[in-house]
Amino acid sequence: MIKNDLFLKALRGETVERPPVWMMRQAGRYLPDFMKLKAKYDFFTRCRTPELATEITVMPIHQVGTDAAILFSDILVVPQAMNIEVQMKPDFGPWLPNPIRDRTSLDQVIVPDVYEELGYVYEAIKMTKKELNDEVPLIGFAGSPWTIFCYCVQGQGSKNFDKAKEFCFTEPQMAHELLQKITDTTIAYLKGKVEAGVDAVQVFDSWGGMLSPVDYQEFSWPYIQQIIDALKDMIPVIAFGKGCWFALDVMAKSGASALGVDWTCSGRNARYLSGGNITLQGNFDPSRLFSPPKDIKRMVHEMIDEFGKDKYIVNLGHGILPNIPVENAKAFVEAVKEYK
Ligand code: CP3
């Protein structure tokens, strides 16, 4: 049904003439048209207005030519729906004025009716699907429970999420309670996205790499596994763990359709650690997009040679940086389309 189905083929592990390409955070601040809307509407207004979310989602499809769209939204709409206040402060990032660090605040966290609290996301998906007209697939996403937990407890971004980790080791029972509430909400939220029409979902464990391999298996992975178990028979699931190369063996056996990797793990090593059979996605260092376009193209071809063209989705190893020239983002995508 979808005209360009390279991305879905790669998720099914089918042979393709070239790998598909999209970029994490592709609907973002490096696009001048995005900046025009950012100047007019604050962050959560853009997320909550289906017309705006749709317009932003399709921008990179038309302007950069990626093989998949990812819905413009944010992972932090989930804690917002759970009765946790989340603000997006300009030039600062996420700000949660009442972080969850004790029994009283934990008890105020709810598992919401996602259709009531997050209906605007489902509206945006339906509108975007219409606008995309089956040209390319649409990816829906959520943060991993651990990554959402990091923001809920820390209250803001952090280089080490020290307060979030402190809570895990001083109040492990409460930590697990919060992680389970986030997981239950996320499963319901993603099922709603599937009903609304997304073609695949990605779970972003952006801060999984903050944990030791042993603690990752306690505080992050089991909750992602619950999400995969609940969704894998409905839709392909991609699990992206930044800095989580040490868990690729377990992740490969999870039922996920693909695993995202960042640039600290080579393609060769990622294939080895994941057992060689599962589709991998990644892992261009976003900073490398500052190189001249001809160098970007060479590096992309080298990357595809290393991962192999099949069971592979070309992507960055994390989100695109705001000050990347659009021409360079285009060179990244064109390089994949020129690959032979
Ligand atoms: O990928 C896409 O283009 C789809 C949209 C998307 C956004 N956030 C839009 C956004 C996605 C998939 C996310 C996920 C997200 N949000 C993650 C996981 C992926 C990752 O990058 O690690 C995380 C950790 C967040 C939380 C978040 N949202 C932070 C830390 C920030 C501020 C830092 C920053 O980059 O500015 C945001 C804000 C945000 N979310 C922006 C965008 C385009 C930029 C702010 C703005 O537009 O006003």
Boltz pocket constraint, residues with backbone or C-beta under 6 A from the ligand:
constraints:
  - pocket:
      binder: B
      contacts: [[A, 23], [A, 24], [A, 25], [A, 26], [A, 27], [A, 28], [A, 29], [A, 38], [A, 43], [A, 70], [A, 71], [A, 72], [A, 73], [A, 74], [A, 75], [A, 76], [A, 88], [A, 92], [A, 93], [A, 94], [A, 141], [A, 143], [A, 157], [A, 204], [A, 206], [A, 318], [A, 319]]
      max_distance: 6.0
